[in-house]
Amino acid sequence: MDPSVARFNSREAPTGGKPKFEAMLTWGKKSNSISRCYVRGSFLRTVIGPLIAKPPPGTVNLEPRRAQPGLGPVVISLAAGAMMLLAGLLVNGCRITKLLGSATEARQPLAVDPSAVRDSALVGSSTARVTTLSVSNSGGWSASTRNGWIRMSPASGTSRETVHLTLDPKTLTPGTHEGLVTVREKKEGGDSVIIDVSFVILQPVLAVDPDNLSYSARTSNSVFSDTLRVMNKGNGPLVWTARLMHGSDWVTLGATSGDQPGTIPVRVTNEGLNFFATYRDTIVVEAEGAKDSPFRIPLLLKRKH
């Protein structure tokens, strides 16, 4: 080799293949300094080129100048060492990236939030209840259940997904119904998470007290006042209405609806009733979805001499 030329090849080149990079420094004998630098390879051209073209203060000055004898081998050795170090980083970069990626995946286990679902619906309702689950992991997953009143959408996915969990009350009887949803990773031997589902079917029970009203009038303008108490002996909301079955004008109801247990003031009078007789009507209290609805309260007024 020409003693004024130094050439460096990557040691990572495959046997019989071309080197990954090549660098050549030409040493000027007369100027006793680097007179030309050649680097082949996009990464090293970008990194080494500027390094040699514009060295940091206090390092090699590439401008042709007179120098002390014996500096040539030192300059060439420094450049060679820098290029070999960068070549090693370039060759092993993809391996490092792959290892970091694997470590990141290992830090993302299967997770489901919330870990339990609690909800309720009124018996006989045809409106399904919908809640959401947040599912996340570093790979694919699937969800399943053995309870026919539970539905999931989607039932599988990759990475992070929002799952809509639908609870259908149409075929369920009053009481508490327990179910399970299992979310599993698709990879063999993967983790699984079980979500407890509790669905309460509410059954209000309507009751009215007293359950009958009876009065006797001995004058032509007798007035009677009473109060009916509307009660819920079950659970769930009780929304009720009250009316007179025959619409008699000798009875007045002080309340005809409510959205919770309450009272119904009742006023009865024989004023305007010209005949001595027994008058009858029925107060009907109804609550949708409630057991023992409608509730009927017989009402009787006797007009006596």
QUITAMO-V852903 format. One line per field, one symbol per residue. phi: phi as a letter, one per 40 degrees, with the letter a starting at -180 (. if undefined). psi: psi as a letter, one per 20 degrees, with the letter a starting at -180 (. if undefined). burial: + if it has 16 or more other C-alpha atoms within 10 Angstrom, else -. Layout:
phi: ???
psi: ???
burial: ???
//
This chain:
phi: .dccbbbbbcccccdgccccaabbbbcccccfacbabbbbhcccccccdccccbccdgbccccdacbcdgcddcccccccccccccccccccdccccccccccccccbccbbbccabbaaacdgcbcccbbbbbbaacacaabaabcccbbbaccaabfcabbcbbbbcdbccdhbbbabbbbbccccgccbbbbcbbbcccbcbcabbccababbbbbcbcbbbabcbcbbcbbgcbbbbbaccbgcccbbccabaabadabbcbbbaccgccbcabbbabcbbbacgccgbcbbbcbbbbbbc
psi: qpijppppqpijpqpirqqhrpqppppoggilrpiqpppppgghhgghghghhmqqqibpoipprprpqiighgghgggggghhghgggghjghggggghghhgghjmrppppriqpprrqpqiqjoqpprqpopqajaqrqqrqjphjpqqorjraqcpqppoopooigjqrqappprqpppqqhqpjrrqppppppopoqnqopqpprjqppqppirilqppqrppppqojbrrqoorqqrphjkqijpppipjrqjrqbqoppppqjpioiqoappqrppppqopiqqkpqppoqppppor.
burial: -----+-+++-+------++++++++++---+++--+-++---++--++--+-------++----------+--++--++--++--+----------------------+++----+--+++++--------+-+++++++++++---++++---++--++-++++++++-+-+--+-+++-++++-----++++-++++++++++++----+-+-+--+-------+-+++---+++++-+++-----++++---++--+-++-+-+++--------+-+++++++++++-+++++-+++++--
//
